[in-house]
Amino acid sequence: MSRLLARRGKRSVARPNQLRHIKQLSLSVVAVLLILLGLEGRRLSHSAAARSSNTSLRTSHIHCLSWRQTLSCSPYGQLQRDLPCSRQITGGSGYCECSGGWTVRRVGCGSHASFTCQEACDNLNEDHTEGLRFPGNLTCPAQDPAQHDQLFEGAPIISLEPDLLSEPLSAGVHIRRQELWDSIWTALSASGVDVAQPPGIRTDAHDFVRDGLHMSRDAVKRAQAQLEAFQQGAPPYPNTLFKGKGIVIMAGGLTYFVPAWINIHMLRKTGCTLPVEMFFPAEEYPTQAVEQELQQLGVMCSVLPDLVPTYAVNSSKQLTDSEGKRLAGFSMKSAAVLLSSFEEIIFLDSDNVAITDPTALFDTPEYLDKGAVLWPDYWASSAAPDLQRILPHVILPSNTFESGQMVLNKSRVWKGLVLAAFFNLQSRLYYELLGNFMGKGDKETFALGLSVAGLPYHVIATPVGSVGFNQYPFGPGCIKGQNSIQVGCGFAGNTMAQYTPQGKLMFLHTNMSPKWNLAIPVDFDYYSRRWQILQPQNVPIAEVLDRTGRDPEKEVYRLLVLLRCKPFLEPYVADLRQPHKMGPEKEFPVSLKGFHTLYPGMDFR
């Protein structure tokens, strides 16, 4: 854009390639403006409804309830605080909430004239053109059959071959899985549990690496001896337990089941016909109706075995109950990878949406050569120097990894995957050594396990992108040039964009919480899109996705409507909210209050 503006003073005749470049830039700008104007377009699209309410406005006096201040510099952002109706509003994003579900003065963070909500709401009694009502709650077809066509228009219909529909695993397979995991735990138990500790924790406020602290020499030796003993006792690859290719997903509870529901449908919409195995913790295993619904999508539900054996808990020499639960939680992904039914797997986090069919990843030269394909994270490695002291002969990765998608041939990289399980089971030490507060967890353990085992793996060369939104969309010059964004525009990323080995967009991983939930409006016009801008290209994501002929976020909305109105959902929610169940299901939103929220993302500077 800046180069285009610079040419205005010149009289040279544009060449054909220049004209094409100008046309491409113009189309990009137009697409950006369409997305940004859409934030306020919901007001215009519902102006007819506001006009039809003119009679009720005149007969019912509207008064102010509060100023609702929001985050993300959007009036539809997450609520931050309330202010009195008499307060002069001179800045900040938010809206005035008035009686009768009406709102007015929906403003972003840009400069605007000061006002009070008292006056703004009072003015609605005379002039309602600025008024916008909260969207109505979703009414399912079972409650209102007349809405059936409207709600389910465009919802994907899945059609699979009969032999793809998966039956539950036999009791014998479950026993063999438990025995396999127990053998991993036996090797760990023999080598000692938590025999070495880091010199501290690593948070944004306190970081032992930043503070110059190190593990003692004895602690390093204990960690080395433990690792060596575990490797000697680790189980070999079980030749007859796994077969074929498939996709593995870890789910459980509404927090992970809802995005997993989207994940499965979006996979099928790409044309993917691979069988899927979805793992659940025993306490969060779905109801029979949910299991049958998933089976019709070619999904086999599996329960994770006991990840920490009962003999190890409350033993004087091993773990307390809380420590056992901690280790079980950290090792779930490793267990799902190791114990899944398939020899060759594509592992996907539940909140990872495939834009194109990932089956082709099995045929890429990179996978066929190495047997393992991993994806990068945003950051360079922040591993503690003590990790290299424990592993003096291992070349540690210089980058970080994102484990929301992995392609693995278990028969070829088994030793590395078992070591990854070890590092997760010893998370108290290795999570602190592998990274700082920006990214602790299992995500670094798979590359480390492969490296310690001396096994090669391919890392996708295309850097991870970020999809999100501009927090100041109405500021002047928000889009600056083709590949940069003006400081102050405030790009906030909420989704990782991951690419194929050939550099094509394949995955949108909604890594920022909250994930997808069921608090959705009855009309997509009220839906706050989280996928608007793709960085670092700084282009509207719609411009990239147009090549696929799809609007994934609208598809996600329709799938949420579909799930919200499924007969099995209400009993499933009631089951999950029993007192003995695990997870944050009591707080999981299933109905909308106010506007559909545009949640904050990660600020990129």
Steps between C-alpha positions, in 0.01 A plus 500: 500500500781745592672426172174554314445837666855605421429457129219755497738787424660318207379511141659177383270259323422189707628176351281187487675337798461826694130506418464145626684593822278805548189290442613242757571767758166667432316173547684443830404842629138453394485163675646650818249784495215254455609304805550810713173655396334171591566572866246778483306345215295297744336825607400580142386146423259516789376855447178365354435313824567819692256693283235234550534555876416870470162454663645324806762775533232764521282313743773367736741751649861397451746580778869436560628194687878544476805575290660164411872542442659228286840362406661458156407857403173368366149567631448125459809409702503322835336702779753673723302718742181700545476874556204713616263646243598852605874449436647701213646250253803652333688191380514122500286248320156385607133587475210642692253235612145630522180338619311259279819341366597813307854632451637826369835674454694186409850640466853373456821646640526778244437862591136597540302781655426456870150391601301354784296184467216671686460748218568246225231260624251781555552610139385157379148594606501769230743363240568125490724488191808454722337222699589135467346222703694205637469194279244246606598165647506205268167320475544146384279338234364258759352800679404696189472281185448807282866593550635167379584609144662823615720343767621198310552661161846405382576259785721226354344158442751223561493194279753225572553149374352235734839339568627831638253498786696390804395250762623520862828327575498155657577452868822323401633811324425713805688253719803505269498879496495514878782247518706704253456821697569316827830382354594864433411585857695199628811625320445846649439360848820295484698809398343716772225761488595868531856415609630839386346845531566827316645786707173691468204575276476711184225759490485852360588628848752238613726300270792304644685517166466877487607516864816302427411189703607148404438141605760354731750254360342219701152587367629485141658160565177368653304618194752332266486173693120505504479554124751222429315257728167582337636441151629158602159398636277667238265266309578411136258562215204257520490356149144364506313774687477774234410506131403738223474878484268734684444822689528524878327769708502557876161619635303503823232719653328784317817709504666256261203315355343807336815587300551129428148487352598787270834336423337174383238666281755732342724202426215324324414816310852501351431153361713321760383138544767384745365325809520709817566384854394742772636446851325600820601481866285240676320766707402693186405218267192602296150366534384218274303743283812713442708193424246379242491846338879501467499148362289620207784742422758221486624572853589230749488613864769360728560541871846576626637236734602580856801720428632486856455154656328483836801339666704814429255736670520562876805275520759628741761476227305631201209741447224678686153501348539857370838420345350195331224712344759754387709237321191342346391834358839580350541157338162475323621608157799267513274214604254568217786503247660182631185297562293596196387217274697614196861440404514830311319797648414863446454637849276809524414711800124516544494873415693463176300553179622349173442721195608234251514120523802407714511143364753615239755559778560124512626512140739793529872430443577662835287249691604199293866588555492569875187334638422810707384850404478776763386863482672811639379739768557876494803518725866407500599242759516622860631173641698528822877433475450221753321295233818486295693400813267202544523417127858595404505289183159602364460783250208694644254676267551872448131569450184416690222268386122497485348158561147580381576290193759224454546228238669190643586148393504331839689192381789722383517755784371291793802554725468876464128495583560289812765751608250783441267320742787485751563875474130568553483268799799691639344835421604658829858502371483500120221753446711755688814407307337498157350849496408816681152628583415562133440133427529230764339163448527193283573685179884478524515143630441323167793665321716448809405131519588449134828689543604298806414177316719614209207494257459752216184705449388766255401849615266695273701780344219754466487709820183479701259782423241669718134565427307756701367852474609861515402660828485850348329430169372855449832674560653687206756303303443173683618302200846622404663344198470141392694325777494725806253637747511848648605519866189572703271307272521230764484166321379233745557139399279218627575219254815337365523458124698189408611395154575192293858406405426676171406824679120487459266588786355183653418551871337773707577418863295712742765493769381800701232443763211505515450253219172441318196491726124477463418860597413599143246744356194391304622694195849488347478877441551536876794261506841657578754351262828405666665419164546832317866574423788262417848602613780549411353542150263760645218400267136419571471128573198495267734589214707187569204272565323612183735267316336207679148626429414483869410725792620283791380731775147502365523122477611492865200710598261264321663202668457665840131553420477138391658379824301739718177353366599133507269296729798334669655827619278583797535158667875510428538839670299377799723193523818707492374733772466227756705582814744211453586590140824676411548819300359855499164398357296689758630827356483403133266749325215346304284810455578852387485802730536832323702516180701213357842565648815582305751358747848651545794358309876517534643841423772491234737796489 
